[in-house]
Amino acid sequence: MRTQNRMWRFMGVIACAVSVVGVAACGAEDAKSSPTPASTVTVTQSDVPTSVDNSAATEAATSADAGSTEAAEASAPATGGAPIMRFPGDANVNAADFFGPGAGINGYFFQSPSGNVRCGIHFDNPQLPSGCQALVSVRSSDGVSCRNGGNSVYSTQLISGAAVSKCVNQPVFVGGSGNPGQGTVGGRVLQYGQIISSGGATCESAAVGISCWASSVGFTLARDRNDTYAPGYGQTR
């Protein structure tokens, strides 16, 4: 009897063990068939751990950009195509030889060898700025467009520390027939290489056109060129 009881007790333990294994197996199957939905996580840049220091790469890229910019600048003319800035001390002609009447006012008048660009500086009336006008030119670097005729011809003037492009409808900067030393309207010819200065304005005649400067600003006016230069535009002596 005692032996039989031990046998039944042993069989019960085995059955219980089998039952536990079965439950565990069922739980595993349930886990596979019904996975728990994963929660959605939004990660911002500040949440991402930085494992690589990007400062070196950024510095290298910046250096590369700077190097390419310097290379581009080095390949271009140092003055951006602008003539060398001229000062009163650079004058090599006697300004008095160019003094005479213009359109109802006296000043220092001159023109390019081709006669296309005509200029006047240092007028009797201080309200009238020094400048030039052209029979024919092109749209200015300021974006001003004129018609090259009638009441709309290209002009650039030195006004209050700035070179300003305008369209003019009268011979503001054209010397008259009374201008000493000239045989045609427009004033005495300022030959290539000659520099005139009076009243704070200094102008040079060259193959690229006539360039004038005052208070560190300037311009170049020609048949195929119409540029203005702001202070510090890279002009050097």
Secondary structure, 3 states (H helix, E strand, C coil): CHHHHHHHHHHHHHHHHHHHHHHHHHHHHHHHHCCCCCCCCCCCHHHCCCCCCCHHHHHHHHHHHHHHHHHHHHHCCCCCCCCCCCCHHHCCCCHHHHEEECCCCEEEEEECCCCCEEEEECCCCCCCCEEEEECCCCCCCCCCCCCCECCEEEEEEEECCEEEEEEECCCCCCECCCCCCCCCCECEECCCCCEEEECCEEEEEECCEEEEEECCEEEEEECCEEEEECCCCCCCC
